[in-house]
Amino acid sequence: MLMDITKKPFTVSRKEERTQAEAKAMEYIKQKHASLEQIFLRTVYREGNIWILHGEVKFKRAYFFTVEKSFKIQINPETENVKSYEENTISRHNKVK
């Protein structure tokens, strides 16, 4: 007697989804900045069906000068598409009052 075997859709664990989202974010940022030096992920979390990653990116602007920016990237784990990407310049100046 043959049993009817139905294929279940392949499910990916949250950990695997997170790893894929991190890899997609790194790939996207590397494509955006040709002279990239460092990517630092500060927080990674899931909100609904979207992975949200916050972090900092450091890249060269000129021979000796580097720029640091914070970023927020949203990635859809089902399509692996970047939903949105924002960058803001980080100010490291100490203010004296």
HELIX and SHEET records of a PDB file:
HELIX    1   1 ARG A   14  LYS A   32  1                                  19    
SHEET    1   A 4 LEU A  36  GLU A  47  0                                        
SHEET    2   A 4 ILE A  50  LYS A  60 -1                                        
SHEET    3   A 4 THR A  66  ASN A  76 -1                                        
SHEET    4   A 4 ASN A  81  THR A  89 -1                                        
END                                                                             
